Each structure stands twice: as structure tokens, then as C-alpha cells.
């Protein structure tokens, strides 16, 4: 019998760390043609700085050279990974921008302590509202036509106020227009809304929202390409 070839996983959550890094690099290379030069340059720059720092520390002879070389390599790899993560993140946001569900994919970058529910409401024109529950309270994230999305978020706000009246509710509209939050800054904007709800209260809020969601009819996903999750990239950026 012919040996079955091992298929490469397509879900970042099922990939190994090495596969995630390679897939992220391949994706970034398609848009950022100079990513290789950026990585090489950052490795040499940070590696040179690391070598100089350790070379100036007390120590002489072979031990001093070994410490300087190891220190330079470590700092070089660290600098290279920082540059790689920043440019890969920029490329990922650029690829997702304008696609239905892009905000939901970006919200997967949130750390522990946050509960994200994509597409809790949408219109036939593919305007959607996502929900995030975390330290600031309830955050309604809308993307699409500003006028339609604001009306949709207003409707959702009233529904949420009926089941969680004492919980702060924030509204965020994703986009590049006035009063909107660019996709690349969405996660940072949400996390900077402050801490207004304690962890124990978050659990109570989530239980209340289950009752609200149970009364909703089954919500089909809007048509069109939905970007994949960025959880794998988050692991590459923050380490595991």
C-alpha cells in the first residue's frame, strides 16, 4: 500500500508552532515582498547591539567572546521576531480590511478574560454587529454602512439593557471614517475602554446574555468570504 502523505493543517489552532510561523511568513511574503530583507536587517542590527553590550561587560578571553556571541544571537532573534510580528500583523489587517466578518477575526486577538460572540445581528446588506464581554462591560462592535449599523447597534443596545441594565454598554463602529475605529486599532481601542466590571460580575453578565441569545432565531452567517481566525498569529506574536 502506498504511504499516505501527511496533510498540512489549515486551521492555525491545529498547527505546530513551526507550521504557524511558516504559514504566517508565507502569507506576509505575498504582500510584503521585502519581509526577508527586513528580518535579516533587524537580526544584524539587534544582534550587533547585543554583541556590543555583552562584549563591554566584565570578562575576557574565550568566555567573553562566547558570552558576546550568545548574547548577540539571542537579541538578534528577539529583534527579528518583534519586527516579523509587527509586519505580519499589518499585512493580516490589510488583507482582512473590507471583508465581511473582519472585525470578528480581529477580536480573536483579545487575551483571556474576554468573551467574543461574532455576528449577533446583521442586515441583508451584510452589515453586522459583534459582541464582546470583558472588563469594560458589554462592547457592541459594528461594521458596514455607518447609518444602518448605528440603527442595528441601537436595537441591540436596547435588547441588552433589558437583561443587563446595570452593565456598561459601549458601541464601536469599525471603519476609516470620522468617529470610526480602524480595523488595525480595534483590539487596542477595546482594551483601553477601562475596567468597569469585576470578573465575578462578568460571569453573571454572560449568564444573563444566554437568556437573551436563547430567544434569538438561528442567525445564519452573512454571505461572502469571512477571514480566518488570527489566534495562531496571536500565539506567534506573544509566544506560548
Secondary structure, DSSP 4 states (H G I P E B T S, - for coil): -PPPPPPPPSSGGGS-HHHHHHHHHHHHHHH-TTHHHHHHHHHHHHHHHHHHHHHHSS--HHHHHHHHHHHHHHHHHHHHHHHHHHHHHHHHHHHHTTSTTHHHHHGGG--TT-EEEEEEEE-TT--EEEEEEETTEEEEEEES-HHHHHHHHHHHHHHHHHH-TTS-EEEEEESSSTT-B-GGGHHHHHHTT---S-HHHHHHHHHHHHHHHHTSPP-PPPSS--PPP-HHHHHHHH--
